[in-house]
């Protein structure tokens, strides 16, 4: 399978996680961690449900993947997330030494790229724009629903 096919496939899985967040009234962001073409961690935003500002999709997926592997470093893993990680999540990704980060929609207000790519580990590869329209559409739908 090609890298582009896999990126689209796994981002679609992250979008399914974002849909769960949407259905629970959370900001619809979903994340998965993949190692060797296998999903080893999943998460979606649960800050309201858990009353925890750190319960972002990425953080929950990282924790699940670390538990699965029995270690804190995720050097051979890829994180797929529907929205550009915030600075907090990018910092956690730095410490995990994540091999790749693939995200859908950009976050001009809270995304880590406002501070530059240096927030991520120097060896982390970055790819964005995968299923960005679908990710953005779900977020816009969420906030529109909040306003009505």
Buried (B, 14 or more C-beta within 10 A) or exposed (E): EEEEEBBBEBBBBBBBBBBBBBEEEBBBBBBBBBBEEEBBBBBBBBBEEEEEEEBBBBBBBBBBBBEBBEEEEBEEBBBBBBBBBBBBBBBBBBEBBBBBBBBBBBBEEEBBBEEEEEBBBEEBEEBBBBBBEBBBBBBEEBEEEEEE
